[in-house]
Amino acid sequence: MKTVLFASLLLAFLSYHAATVEAKINRNADHGHNGKLKPYSPGPFHMKLGKKDEVDLEKGNPVMKQLPADDPADKLGGKAICVQDVKAPKNAVWNQILDLDKYKGKVAKLKECKNYTVKKNFDGSINIKTKMVIGVMPGYAYENYYDHTYRPDKDSVTWQLDYDKTSDFDDVAGHWHVEDHPKKEGHSRVFYACDLKFKNSLPKPIMNFLQKTALKQATAWVKKESEANPDAEIPAQFRRFGRDL
């Protein structure tokens, strides 16, 4: 009886403490820095795929390359690239990637995803700022604010955190790149990278999900949805001069 009572009191305390901590976070305060991870440059990834990689891609499997962090001393982050072949043209793939407001229900464990800024720039790029909340497991939900830049001329989206707001991750650097398949007309090859840096050490299962599982799931859902809608076009708000590039 005492054990049950103690567990109940502990759970109540932790729930109250978590709610109190969350209430103290001012999301409109600046993040405290302007980036620690090296941002990606838009354009192709300079990486080679071996014969085994090509066989795996042909089978419909993703190919993942784990890379060391930019800072060898960084124990709270990591780098990885995932490659996936898609039986759909580039426009169909970009339809899925760019429509962030519709990510919920497609992306595993995503609880909220909503753009709060979409702005076209004079150089033809488009700035997309998005709030995302991901629930990895009970008690572990992460709210982050992302600043994406879509470069249609480079077939890329790169992103970091929106440093004018407070996010739960310490830093993020990401990159989507979509190419025509090198051998199959009407097919695409998708490259996805997302480097993470955490503010504190996390339990290993959560680290594995955020750094590995989520990476594969990202290209998997894009493949599934793009192949189910191969005739989809780039959303109108992300086209330059009224047409796709």
N, C-alpha and C positions, 0 to 999 in steps of 0.2 A: 504494500500500500504506500509506504514511504517512497519507494522507488518511482511509482507511478506519479505521485504527487510532485516529487522533485523534477521529473521529466516534464510534467505539465507546466510547472513554474518556469523551468529553463526555456521551454519553447515560447511561453508568453513573453519572457524577458527578451529573447532574441528577436521575436517579431516586433516588439515595441522598439527595441534598439535599432533594427533595420529601418523601421518606418521613420524614426527620429532622424537618422542619418540621411535618409532620402529627402526628408523635408528640408534639411539644411542646405541642400545643393541648389545653388542658383544657376540654372542652365544658361541664363543670359549673360553670365559673367564670362570673361575671357578664359581661355583654357590654361593659361599660365606659361605657355611657350608658343612659338610659331613653327614647330616642327623639329623632330629629332631624327626621324628616319629619312633616308635619301629618297626624294620623290622620283617616280618613273617619268621618262620622256616618252611622249606619244610616238607611235610608229612600231615597226616590227620588233619582235624579240630576237636578239642575236644569239640563237641557240641552235644546236644541231640535234636532229633526231636520228637515232640508229635504226638498223633493220628491225630489231625487236620492237622498238617503239612504233614503227610503221605497221607491223603486224598487229600489235595491240589496237592501234587506232582503226585499222581495217575491220577488226572484230567489233568495233563500237565501244571499246573500253577507253577510259581516260588514261593519259600518261602524265605522271606527276614527277617533278624534279625538285628535291629538297635541296636548298642552298644555305650556306652559312649566313649568319646575320652580317650586316655591314660592319658592325663593331664586334670583333671576336669576344670581347668581354661581356657582351649583352646576353644575359641568361634569361631575360624576360621577353624574348621576341624570337622571330625566325622569318625565313624567306622561303617561298616555294612557288613554283609555276606549274599550272595544270593545262594540258593540251587536250582538245576534244574535237573529233571530226563530226560534222553535222550534215545530215542529208537534206539540206535546205540552203537557199541562196543567202547572201549576206544581208539583204534587206530584211528577210524574215528573222534573222538572228538579232539584228539591231532593233527590230520591233520589240523583242522581248527584253533586251538589255536596257533600253532607254525608257521603257514604260515603268519607271520605278514605283509609281503610285499603285500599280497592280501586282507588286511583288508578293504581298501577303496572300497566302493560300497556295503560292507556288514554291516559295522558299521555306525549307524546313525550319521550324522553331522561330520563325520571324513573327513577332507579335504586332508590330506596327512599322509602317513604311510610308512616309508622306513627304513630298517635295514642299519646301517653303520658299524657294526662289528658283525661277527658270529665266535666264537672261541671255539674249544673243549679244555677242561682242562684235566689234568692228572688223576683227580679223577673221570672222566666219566661225569661230568657236562658240560653244554654248556652255554657259555655267549653270550647273544644277546643284542646288543645296538640298539635302535630304536628311530628315530625322528617321533613324531606325532604332527599333528596340528588339533585341534578340533574347529569348529565354532558353538558355542552354539546358538547365535542369532546375527543379524547384529550389528557390532561394538564390539563383544565379541568373539575373537578368541584367543586360547591359544596354544602356541608352547612349547612343552616339550620334553626332552631327557631322555629316560628310559634305565635302566641297568637291564636286565632280567637274571636270572639263571635258566636253565632247569635242573631238577634232575630226570632223568628217573627212577632211583632206588626208588625214593620217590613219583613218579607219580605227580610231582608238578613243577610249575614255580612260583618263587617269584621275586619281583622287587622293586627297588627304583629308584630315579632319578640318572642320570649320573652326578655326582657332578663336573666333569671336564668341564661341559658346563653350560650355563645359561638357566634355564627354567622359564616359567611364573608362575607355581605353586611353592609354597615355599617348599613343600615336598610331597612325595607320598610313600606309602608302600602297596604292593599288593601281591595276592596269588591266583593262580589257583590250584585246586587239583581235580583229576579225579579218581573215584573208580568204580569197577564193581558194578552193581546194586545188593543190598543185596538179592533180591528175583527173579529177572528176568535175565535169561541167555542171553547174547548178548546185554544187555542194560547197561547204565552207569548212575552214579550219579555225578553231577558236582558241585563243591563248588567254589565260587568266592568272594574275598574280595578286596576292594580297599579303603584305607584310604587316605584322602586328607587334606592338610593344605595349606591355601591360604595366600598370602602376604598381602592382604588387604580385607576389608569387601566387599562382592559382593551383588548385588540385589537378593532378595529372590528367584525369578523364576530361576535364574542361579544356585544358591546354590542347589535348589531342583533338578534341572536336573543333576548336577554333582554328587550329593551325593545319589540320590535315583533313578531317572528315568534311568540314564546311567547304574546303577548297574543291573537293571532288563533287560535292553536292551542287556547287554553284554552276559548274559546266554541265552537270547531269540534267538539271531542271531546264537550262537554256536549250540543250539538245532536244529534250522531250517536247517542250512547248513549240520550238521552232519547226520541228519535223511534223507536228500536228497542225501547224498553220504556215505551210511553205509559201503561200501567196501573200502573206502579210507584208505591208510596206512600213517604212520608217514613219513614226508618228509625225504629223504635219508640223507640230511646233519645233521639231528638231531637223527640219529640212532647210537647206540654204536656197534662197531665191525661189522657193516654191517647188523645188525638185530635189531628188536624191542625188548624192554625189558618189 
